[in-house]
Amino acid sequence: MKRAAAIAIFIAVVAACFVCFGHRPAALSAGISQMPPMPPRVQPVTAAAPRAAAPRFAVLSPQQLKKLVAPLARKYPGALVVGLVSPEGQSVTGFGKDLQGHAANGDTVFETASLSKVFSALLLAQAVNRGELQLDEPAKDAVCWRVPAYGATEITICQLAQHMSGLPDWPDNRGNTTSPYSSRDLQCYLEHGQLQFPPGEGIIYSNTGFALLGEILAQKAHTSYERLLTENVCRPLGMNDTRVHLTASMRNRLAIGHKANGKQMASSAPTAGGGADGIRSTANDLLKFVSAYAGITQPDFEKAICDSYRVRENVDEANDIGLGWYTRRADGIVWKGGCIAGYRTYLGFIPGKHLGVVVLAGCNAFPSPDLGKDLLLEMEQALASPIASDN
């Protein structure tokens, strides 16, 4: 294969070795120094037909992943854990330390911030498939609270999950995100809250809308949001370290959040029940979650998974949206990012390619979305470009 001699060699995402093609996505080239190419793979000599191209592997070893990400990780304070998954397996690497001073790893706990929204989206799709809710029904009919309207135009359940409700990003009675904010606080806001545009006629990112959606899901199931999450998503997928409220074990493994200047930040309090921003988790747990979305595993609620990320509306020139999930038009990556006091997170996968990425950073300035996207594109390229053998 041709190699571009005029530009820096980059590392293709390969478990066995790296083959360089003269291109590196922006986030990687900005933070990762050049590394020499691995020696060529040795092919056995046979007298049979010409040898087929050797497969390339989409997942790096943990050691290779650490070497790849380390230069970028050194630029930011706080812990960082990155995980990759494909049908071949998974790799996880960590940097920094947790609350107890232990080296960060796949079991280190982070605030996932807005990754919580795609869990709520999955719970919604499950409820729709069970016939408990309809996407086009008015939100006010599904909750025992007042829900604002714009004249005669009511908010639908689907619009809450697509940031098209007209509700603001944050309720005006929500103070600092580290301050407690209960379901009662959200109800009080909705008693006087007003919409910024008619539902369905615009898009504005809305933590308020997803907080309300979480309350609707919990009320419909006659339980708490956390219990609903645990019983319908975490337990079936074996995600024992994914909760709204930290267990004692999770608290001991918590990564501390930081600003870019290194200042530590207090943990955030969930908005109402946690459906917008309240979930804490680990890379190992989130790899189970993204594996189900990438089609690597097949849980019983596979239809709800597909329904939740299926494109429904245009967001901007680059992205479409399903229920909570965004899809990049340029490359088909389905993704969700999160940012909250001291943390920056990313989940992404490529439908049909069985590839997934998790990035959890204990610094709210870390470029988690860029790194996650670039790793997915590298993995996809590795699968698409087999190593040719000499004939």
Order of alpha helices (4+ residues) and beta strands (2+ residues): alpha-alpha-beta-beta-beta-alpha-alpha-alpha-alpha-alpha-alpha-beta-beta-beta-alpha-alpha-beta-beta-beta-beta-beta-beta-alpha
